[in-house]
Amino acid sequence: MKRKGLALFLCITGFACCLHAAASSDSVSSNCFNQGKTKYLLGDFQKAITDFNACIALNPRNTQAWLMKATAEYNLKMYAQAEKDCGRVLKLTPHDFQALNIKACSEEKQDKFKKSAKDFRKSLQENPRYTEAWLNKGLLELRLKQYDSAIADFTILITIKPACENAFYQRGKAKYEKHDFDGACADWKHIDDPDEYQDLEKLILICK
């Protein structure tokens, strides 16, 4: 009986130690993530990635860490790695519309246009009101000279977010490329500060 009692005591204390170790690991992982997030917001993407990697080493299923790491990599023009890390997020959470958007942006930067368009569509299927994906999908179509599709996407974005000046700017560019100068000018009139947009002052001269 004494041996059984000792075995039970060891089992209980061992379990308690495991719980304490797990709690400590979660705490360290959380601290690493928060440090990485702070550095990310300050624009120190390389150091943020180091912290996110430390967080992931302790908790490989932390999708937030994977996603922010991918976003930092995208900002550092590490497009292939960003695409790969977004894929890791999507294995854990297949319906993550933000990961699909960043993955699509990374693919577009690598000239993987078909994959990029497909992932933008998936992102919007998961969240039809996700304005960033509408903007990025429109920009891809603008780059590919698919002006009607781009205009349609920017129009949806404006419907969701009427104060989005960038959507008016980009839709105006698409209309301008289609020689719809009146339509382009009508869009550009929604922009309060033309200095924020490349070449807009030159384009507005067309409207005068």
Backbone as CSV, one residue per row, in Angstrom:
resi,resn,N_x,N_y,N_z,CA_x,CA_y,CA_z,C_x,C_y,C_z
1,MET,0.815,-1.197,0.000,0.000,0.000,0.000,0.853,1.252,0.000
2,LYS,1.966,1.168,0.776,2.847,2.329,0.825,3.441,2.619,-0.539
3,ARG,3.809,1.512,-1.245,4.392,1.714,-2.579,3.370,2.331,-3.526
4,LYS,2.136,1.862,-3.428,1.099,2.430,-4.286,0.874,3.901,-3.959
5,GLY,0.908,4.192,-2.651,0.734,5.588,-2.229,1.860,6.451,-2.737
6,LEU,3.082,5.936,-2.700,4.232,6.683,-3.194,4.130,6.887,-4.691
7,ALA,3.705,5.823,-5.400,3.574,5.919,-6.852,2.521,6.955,-7.220
8,LEU,1.406,6.955,-6.474,0.357,7.920,-6.738,0.846,9.336,-6.464
9,PHE,1.619,9.503,-5.388,2.168,10.818,-5.039,3.106,11.310,-6.130
10,LEU,3.967,10.406,-6.622,4.905,10.777,-7.686,4.165,11.153,-8.959
11,CYS,3.090,10.395,-9.229,2.305,10.670,-10.425,1.656,12.051,-10.337
12,ILE,1.102,12.360,-9.164,0.433,13.648,-8.971,1.421,14.791,-9.037
13,THR,2.557,14.637,-8.324,3.555,15.712,-8.330,4.168,15.868,-9.703
14,GLY,4.374,14.750,-10.415,4.915,14.828,-11.768,3.972,15.549,-12.701
15,PHE,2.674,15.273,-12.553,1.665,15.947,-13.366,1.656,17.443,-13.068
16,ALA,1.784,17.785,-11.798,1.822,19.195,-11.408,3.024,19.892,-12.012
17,CYS,4.173,19.198,-12.021,5.380,19.769,-12.625,5.171,20.000,-14.117
18,CYS,4.511,19.039,-14.769,4.248,19.178,-16.203,3.350,20.384,-16.472
19,LEU,2.324,20.556,-15.633,1.434,21.696,-15.785,2.189,23.002,-15.599
20,HIS,3.088,23.023,-14.593,3.872,24.237,-14.334,4.792,24.543,-15.518
21,ALA,5.410,23.479,-16.061,6.316,23.667,-17.204,5.541,24.178,-18.414
22,ALA,4.338,23.617,-18.629,3.526,24.046,-19.761,3.104,25.505,-19.608
23,ALA,2.713,25.861,-18.365,2.310,27.246,-18.111,3.470,28.200,-18.328
24,SER,4.662,27.785,-17.883,5.846,28.626,-18.069,6.164,28.794,-19.540
25,SER,6.041,27.694,-20.304,6.308,27.740,-21.745,5.332,28.674,-22.447
26,ASP,4.041,28.584,-22.077,3.032,29.460,-22.668,3.320,30.922,-22.345
27,SER,3.782,31.161,-21.110,4.085,32.539,-20.697,5.249,33.111,-21.502
28,VAL,6.289,32.306,-21.680,7.455,32.746,-22.453,7.060,32.973,-23.906
29,SER,6.242,32.044,-24.452,5.784,32.172,-25.832,4.977,33.458,-26.015
30,SER,4.104,33.738,-25.046,3.295,34.951,-25.108,4.157,36.202,-25.040
31,ASN,5.169,36.168,-24.185,6.084,37.313,-24.069,6.849,37.545,-25.367
32,CYS,7.303,36.455,-25.984,8.026,36.568,-27.260,7.132,37.176,-28.334
33,PHE,5.884,36.724,-28.353,4.943,37.248,-29.356,4.700,38.742,-29.144
34,ASN,4.476,39.137,-27.900,4.207,40.552,-27.611,5.416,41.432,-27.931
35,GLN,6.624,40.930,-27.649,7.833,41.674,-27.984,7.968,41.823,-29.497
36,GLY,7.687,40.718,-30.202,7.748,40.759,-31.667,6.723,41.716,-32.247
37,LYS,5.532,41.720,-31.678,4.472,42.614,-32.156,4.867,44.079,-31.961
38,THR,5.472,44.376,-30.801,5.924,45.751,-30.534,6.978,46.180,-31.549
39,LYS,7.939,45.309,-31.813,8.995,45.631,-32.779,8.427,45.769,-34.187
40,TYR,7.437,44.928,-34.495,6.784,45.027,-35.807,6.130,46.394,-35.970
41,LEU,5.394,46.821,-34.962,4.686,48.106,-35.035,5.653,49.279,-35.116
42,LEU,6.867,49.090,-34.599,7.902,50.124,-34.679,8.660,50.076,-36.005
43,GLY,8.337,49.065,-36.827,8.979,48.943,-38.134,10.280,48.175,-38.134
44,ASP,10.625,47.549,-37.000,11.856,46.753,-36.924,11.497,45.306,-37.264
45,PHE,11.278,45.049,-38.544,10.725,43.773,-38.982,11.683,42.598,-38.758
46,GLN,12.974,42.829,-38.936,13.937,41.740,-38.789,13.973,41.220,-37.353
47,LYS,14.008,42.141,-36.391,14.016,41.713,-34.982,12.666,41.126,-34.587
48,ALA,11.610,41.636,-35.181,10.281,41.073,-34.919,10.234,39.612,-35.359
49,ILE,10.821,39.322,-36.513,10.848,37.940,-37.009,11.589,37.032,-36.039
50,THR,12.689,37.529,-35.468,13.446,36.745,-34.488,12.568,36.381,-33.304
51,ASP,11.797,37.336,-32.822,10.898,37.072,-31.691,9.776,36.119,-32.075
52,PHE,9.218,36.297,-33.259,8.139,35.396,-33.695,8.674,33.967,-33.856
53,ASN,9.907,33.818,-34.334,10.506,32.492,-34.449,10.658,31.843,-33.075
54,ALA,11.049,32.633,-32.078,11.182,32.110,-30.708,9.820,31.683,-30.175
55,CYS,8.817,32.472,-30.468,7.454,32.141,-30.057,6.991,30.835,-30.706
56,ILE,7.237,30.703,-32.000,6.812,29.521,-32.752,7.555,28.271,-32.283
57,ALA,8.824,28.432,-31.898,9.594,27.289,-31.399,8.947,26.701,-30.144
58,LEU,8.353,27.556,-29.336,7.675,27.118,-28.113,6.250,26.662,-28.378
59,ASN,5.619,27.268,-29.384,4.230,26.937,-29.707,4.039,26.964,-31.221
60,PRO,4.329,25.855,-31.902,4.256,25.820,-33.376,2.852,26.038,-33.936
61,ARG,1.837,25.984,-33.092,0.463,26.157,-33.565,-0.060,27.578,-33.340
62,ASN,0.847,28.500,-33.022,0.447,29.887,-32.810,0.280,30.571,-34.167
63,THR,-0.938,30.590,-34.672,-1.186,31.125,-36.011,-0.939,32.633,-36.083
64,GLN,-1.163,33.340,-34.974,-0.912,34.783,-34.968,0.566,35.073,-35.201
65,ALA,1.430,34.274,-34.562,2.875,34.468,-34.730,3.296,34.163,-36.164
66,TRP,2.764,33.076,-36.728,3.073,32.734,-38.122,2.624,33.851,-39.067
67,LEU,1.412,34.383,-38.809,0.850,35.400,-39.692,1.629,36.710,-39.624
68,MET,1.976,37.135,-38.405,2.729,38.381,-38.274,4.158,38.219,-38.795
69,LYS,4.710,37.024,-38.624,6.038,36.737,-39.196,5.981,36.847,-40.721
70,ALA,4.938,36.286,-41.320,4.784,36.361,-42.774,4.626,37.806,-43.241
71,THR,3.874,38.601,-42.474,3.666,40.004,-42.843,4.969,40.786,-42.749
72,ALA,5.751,40.503,-41.712,7.067,41.152,-41.578,7.969,40.764,-42.742
73,GLU,7.944,39.488,-43.121,8.757,39.021,-44.247,8.316,39.696,-45.548
74,TYR,7.010,39.869,-45.708,6.514,40.567,-46.900,7.048,41.993,-46.939
75,ASN,7.031,42.676,-45.801,7.538,44.049,-45.735,9.036,44.127,-46.025
76,LEU,9.754,43.042,-45.769,11.187,42.981,-46.064,11.466,42.418,-47.459
77,LYS,10.401,42.252,-48.248,10.489,41.732,-49.620,10.970,40.288,-49.664
78,MET,10.725,39.549,-48.574,11.047,38.117,-48.522,9.785,37.360,-48.960
79,TYR,9.423,37.524,-50.215,8.109,37.099,-50.674,7.927,35.576,-50.656
80,ALA,8.942,34.835,-51.040,8.818,33.376,-51.061,8.609,32.827,-49.652
81,GLN,9.352,33.378,-48.681,9.212,32.922,-47.301,7.860,33.327,-46.723
82,ALA,7.400,34.528,-47.072,6.079,34.980,-46.609,4.987,34.063,-47.145
83,GLU,5.093,33.703,-48.414,4.123,32.779,-49.015,4.130,31.439,-48.283
84,LYS,5.326,30.951,-47.985,5.462,29.660,-47.307,4.848,29.706,-45.908
85,ASP,5.116,30.777,-45.162,4.608,30.869,-43.793,3.092,31.068,-43.773
86,CYS,2.549,31.760,-44.768,1.091,31.855,-44.870,0.486,30.472,-45.120
87,GLY,1.204,29.658,-45.877,0.761,28.289,-46.096,0.691,27.505,-44.799
88,ARG,1.619,27.766,-43.889,1.595,27.107,-42.576,0.361,27.531,-41.780
89,VAL,0.041,28.821,-41.854,-1.166,29.310,-41.178,-2.394,28.595,-41.729
90,LEU,-2.461,28.473,-43.037,-3.640,27.907,-43.688,-3.778,26.408,-43.445
91,LYS,-2.680,25.734,-43.141,-2.777,24.327,-42.755,-3.457,24.187,-41.400
92,LEU,-3.214,25.167,-40.517,-3.817,25.153,-39.181,-5.227,25.732,-39.198
93,THR,-5.412,26.802,-39.976,-6.724,27.467,-40.068,-7.014,27.760,-41.541
94,PRO,-7.602,26.806,-42.258,-7.765,26.927,-43.720,-8.620,28.112,-44.162
95,HIS,-9.415,28.694,-43.270,-10.321,29.772,-43.669,-9.818,31.154,-43.245
96,ASP,-8.539,31.268,-42.974,-7.975,32.543,-42.518,-7.859,33.510,-43.702
97,PHE,-8.778,34.461,-43.782,-8.826,35.377,-44.937,-7.629,36.317,-44.974
98,GLN,-7.065,36.652,-43.810,-5.884,37.523,-43.798,-4.659,36.795,-44.349
99,ALA,-4.489,35.540,-43.959,-3.367,34.747,-44.475,-3.491,34.558,-45.986
100,LEU,-4.708,34.328,-46.462,-4.929,34.184,-47.906,-4.572,35.471,-48.644
101,ASN,-4.900,36.606,-48.049,-4.579,37.895,-48.676,-3.067,38.124,-48.754
102,ILE,-2.367,37.879,-47.651,-0.908,38.087,-47.639,-0.226,37.095,-48.578
103,LYS,-0.725,35.864,-48.596,-0.186,34.847,-49.508,-0.362,35.306,-50.951
104,ALA,-1.544,35.828,-51.278,-1.814,36.306,-52.634,-0.911,37.478,-53.003
105,CYS,-0.715,38.405,-52.052,0.186,39.546,-52.301,1.607,39.067,-52.562
106,SER,2.054,38.079,-51.791,3.407,37.531,-51.955,3.552,36.841,-53.298
107,GLU,2.513,36.149,-53.711,2.531,35.480,-55.018,2.556,36.504,-56.153
108,GLU,1.798,37.576,-55.999,1.782,38.614,-57.031,3.170,39.216,-57.213
109,LYS,3.886,39.427,-56.121,5.235,39.992,-56.195,6.210,39.048,-56.882
110,GLN,5.878,37.751,-56.913,6.719,36.764,-57.594,6.180,36.443,-58.992
111,ASP,5.247,37.270,-59.470,4.631,37.103,-60.798,3.863,35.791,-60.937
112,LYS,3.343,35.273,-59.817,2.493,34.083,-59.846,1.040,34.563,-59.914
113,PHE,0.667,35.102,-61.057,-0.584,35.839,-61.156,-1.829,34.965,-60.990
114,LYS,-1.824,33.781,-61.562,-2.994,32.908,-61.447,-3.208,32.459,-59.999
115,LYS,-2.132,32.097,-59.336,-2.241,31.687,-57.932,-2.679,32.863,-57.070
116,SER,-2.138,34.033,-57.373,-2.479,35.227,-56.613,-3.968,35.551,-56.741
117,ALA,-4.474,35.558,-57.952,-5.889,35.865,-58.185,-6.788,34.848,-57.480
118,LYS,-6.381,33.587,-57.526,-7.160,32.526,-56.879,-7.230,32.743,-55.372
119,ASP,-6.096,33.115,-54.760,-6.074,33.306,-53.307,-6.804,34.578,-52.892
120,PHE,-6.765,35.623,-53.726,-7.584,36.810,-53.427,-9.069,36.437,-53.433
121,ARG,-9.474,35.641,-54.402,-10.879,35.217,-54.467,-11.255,34.389,-53.236
122,LYS,-10.358,33.513,-52.821,-10.612,32.701,-51.627,-10.752,33.587,-50.385
123,SER,-9.868,34.569,-50.278,-9.914,35.487,-49.135,-11.270,36.188,-49.076
124,LEU,-11.762,36.629,-50.239,-13.027,37.355,-50.292,-14.229,36.433,-50.135
125,GLN,-14.070,35.176,-50.475,-15.137,34.213,-50.199,-15.298,34.025,-48.688
126,GLU,-14.167,34.051,-47.979,-14.208,33.897,-46.530,-14.724,35.165,-45.847
127,ASN,-14.386,36.326,-46.418,-14.833,37.596,-45.835,-15.107,38.591,-46.966
128,PRO,-16.339,38.636,-47.447,-16.673,39.506,-48.589,-16.521,41.002,-48.309
129,ARG,-16.352,41.379,-47.063,-16.204,42.799,-46.717,-14.758,43.148,-46.349
130,TYR,-13.839,42.285,-46.721,-12.431,42.515,-46.397,-11.840,43.489,-47.418
131,THR,-11.769,44.752,-47.043,-11.412,45.812,-47.988,-9.990,45.667,-48.529
132,GLU,-9.068,45.187,-47.716,-7.683,45.053,-48.189,-7.595,44.090,-49.367
133,ALA,-8.342,43.003,-49.302,-8.307,42.028,-50.396,-8.950,42.602,-51.659
134,TRP,-10.033,43.374,-51.509,-10.637,44.014,-52.688,-9.642,44.974,-53.341
135,LEU,-8.938,45.752,-52.509,-7.952,46.695,-53.051,-6.822,45.946,-53.756
136,ASN,-6.272,44.936,-53.098,-5.128,44.212,-53.665,-5.514,43.429,-54.920
137,LYS,-6.707,42.857,-54.920,-7.182,42.149,-56.119,-7.338,43.141,-57.277
138,GLY,-7.889,44.318,-56.982,-8.019,45.347,-58.011,-6.674,45.808,-58.546
139,LEU,-5.697,45.945,-57.649,-4.356,46.361,-58.074,-3.704,45.309,-58.966
140,LEU,-3.936,44.035,-58.642,-3.421,42.958,-59.505,-4.037,43.070,-60.892
141,GLU,-5.336,43.264,-60.961,-6.016,43.358,-62.253,-5.576,44.610,-63.012
142,LEU,-5.338,45.688,-62.284,-4.825,46.899,-62.924,-3.458,46.640,-63.540
143,ARG,-2.623,45.910,-62.809,-1.295,45.564,-63.324,-1.394,44.695,-64.579
144,LEU,-2.388,43.812,-64.609,-2.572,42.897,-65.743,-3.413,43.524,-66.861
145,LYS,-3.742,44.825,-66.704,-4.528,45.572,-67.690,-5.937,45.008,-67.861
146,GLN,-6.452,44.405,-66.790,-7.831,43.919,-66.769,-8.689,45.024,-66.155
147,TYR,-8.861,46.087,-66.917,-9.398,47.328,-66.361,-10.850,47.218,-65.906
148,ASP,-11.675,46.496,-66.646,-13.074,46.367,-66.240,-13.195,45.639,-64.904
149,SER,-12.423,44.587,-64.740,-12.447,43.842,-63.470,-11.926,44.700,-62.329
150,ALA,-10.870,45.464,-62.605,-10.308,46.342,-61.578,-11.338,47.392,-61.154
151,ILE,-12.008,47.996,-62.129,-13.031,49.004,-61.821,-14.141,48.402,-60.967
152,ALA,-14.540,47.179,-61.301,-15.593,46.505,-60.536,-15.161,46.281,-59.084
153,ASP,-13.910,45.866,-58.893,-13.423,45.602,-57.533,-13.289,46.887,-56.722
154,PHE,-12.757,47.933,-57.338,-12.632,49.208,-56.622,-14.014,49.785,-56.297
155,THR,-14.980,49.535,-57.160,-16.344,50.010,-56.909,-16.942,49.301,-55.699
156,ILE,-16.728,47.998,-55.596,-17.193,47.251,-54.416,-16.527,47.787,-53.159
157,LEU,-15.221,48.027,-53.244,-14.484,48.577,-52.101,-15.075,49.918,-51.677
158,ILE,-15.394,50.781,-52.632,-15.970,52.091,-52.316,-17.353,51.934,-51.680
159,THR,-18.092,50.935,-52.132,-19.408,50.672,-51.539,-19.272,50.289,-50.065
160,ILE,-18.247,49.480,-49.767,-18.012,49.046,-48.385,-17.413,50.171,-47.546
161,LYS,-16.477,50.916,-48.165,-15.745,51.968,-47.441,-15.734,53.241,-48.292
162,PRO,-16.795,54.029,-48.224,-16.945,55.191,-49.115,-15.850,56.245,-48.958
163,ALA,-15.165,56.270,-47.827,-14.136,57.298,-47.604,-12.742,56.849,-48.044
164,CYS,-12.650,55.714,-48.726,-11.335,55.196,-49.135,-10.840,55.944,-50.379
165,GLU,-9.996,56.944,-50.165,-9.491,57.755,-51.282,-8.662,56.932,-52.255
166,ASN,-7.911,55.957,-51.727,-7.060,55.154,-52.604,-7.890,54.381,-53.623
167,ALA,-9.078,53.943,-53.212,-9.959,53.231,-54.144,-10.398,54.152,-55.277
168,PHE,-10.716,55.410,-54.944,-11.082,56.385,-55.991,-9.884,56.665,-56.911
169,TYR,-8.700,56.769,-56.306,-7.491,57.026,-57.097,-7.240,55.888,-58.090
170,GLN,-7.279,54.648,-57.588,-6.991,53.495,-58.437,-8.087,53.276,-59.472
171,ARG,-9.346,53.491,-59.080,-10.426,53.338,-60.061,-10.303,54.401,-61.150
172,GLY,-9.894,55.613,-60.746,-9.667,56.665,-61.735,-8.570,56.293,-62.716
173,LYS,-7.507,55.656,-62.211,-6.417,55.216,-63.096,-6.922,54.188,-64.111
174,ALA,-7.745,53.240,-63.617,-8.275,52.213,-64.515,-9.167,52.848,-65.586
175,LYS,-9.989,53.809,-65.186,-10.858,54.501,-66.150,-10.022,55.309,-67.146
176,TYR,-8.970,55.934,-66.649,-8.079,56.718,-67.517,-7.460,55.819,-68.591
177,GLU,-7.046,54.616,-68.185,-6.453,53.678,-69.147,-7.465,53.238,-70.195
178,LYS,-8.754,53.293,-69.846,-9.810,52.953,-70.799,-10.270,54.187,-71.601
179,HIS,-9.532,55.306,-71.402,-9.846,56.575,-72.073,-11.180,57.169,-71.612
180,ASP,-11.620,56.752,-70.430,-12.804,57.366,-69.819,-12.314,58.514,-68.938
181,PHE,-11.943,59.612,-69.587,-11.317,60.715,-68.863,-12.294,61.427,-67.926
182,ASP,-13.550,61.529,-68.326,-14.544,62.161,-67.456,-14.752,61.329,-66.183
183,GLY,-14.812,60.017,-66.384,-14.973,59.124,-65.229,-13.777,59.177,-64.299
184,ALA,-12.580,59.244,-64.901,-11.356,59.329,-64.101,-11.336,60.621,-63.285
185,CYS,-11.676,61.720,-63.928,-11.676,63.013,-63.241,-12.695,63.043,-62.114
186,ALA,-13.847,62.434,-62.358,-14.885,62.392,-61.322,-14.394,61.645,-60.090
187,ASP,-13.608,60.580,-60.297,-13.051,59.823,-59.166,-11.970,60.624,-58.446
188,TRP,-11.105,61.257,-59.205,-9.990,61.965,-58.585,-10.434,63.188,-57.785
189,LYS,-11.640,63.683,-58.054,-12.162,64.813,-57.299,-12.468,64.445,-55.844
190,HIS,-12.513,63.149,-55.568,-12.776,62.691,-54.204,-11.521,62.734,-53.324
191,ILE,-10.385,63.073,-53.922,-9.110,63.047,-53.188,-8.787,64.442,-52.676
192,ASP,-8.615,64.552,-51.372,-8.372,65.859,-50.742,-6.939,66.342,-50.910
193,ASP,-5.973,65.413,-50.823,-4.556,65.789,-50.874,-3.854,65.044,-52.007
194,PRO,-3.802,65.627,-53.190,-3.178,64.946,-54.337,-1.711,64.608,-54.121
195,ASP,-1.030,65.343,-53.227,0.401,65.094,-53.001,0.674,63.688,-52.474
196,GLU,-0.335,63.054,-51.905,-0.150,61.712,-51.344,-0.088,60.633,-52.419
197,TYR,-0.453,60.972,-53.633,-0.548,59.975,-54.695,0.382,60.325,-55.855
198,GLN,1.125,59.312,-56.280,2.112,59.502,-57.341,1.450,59.963,-58.643
199,ASP,1.970,61.061,-59.189,1.552,61.582,-60.494,0.113,62.119,-60.536
200,LEU,-0.566,62.172,-59.381,-1.966,62.589,-59.428,-2.107,64.048,-59.865
201,GLU,-1.193,64.896,-59.427,-1.282,66.301,-59.826,-1.205,66.450,-61.346
202,LYS,-0.316,65.645,-61.963,-0.205,65.678,-63.427,-1.472,65.173,-64.083
203,LEU,-2.059,64.113,-63.471,-3.263,63.538,-64.046,-4.445,64.503,-63.923
204,ILE,-4.499,65.227,-62.799,-5.604,66.141,-62.580,-5.599,67.277,-63.604
205,LEU,-4.423,67.605,-64.144,-4.349,68.652,-65.180,-5.216,68.297,-66.392
206,ILE,-5.384,67.006,-66.600,-6.225,66.550,-67.706,-7.675,66.988,-67.486
207,CYS,-8.038,67.092,-66.200,-9.429,67.385,-65.862,-9.758,68.875,-65.973
208,LYS,-8.754,69.706,-66.142,-9.001,71.162,-66.165,-9.197,71.661,-67.594
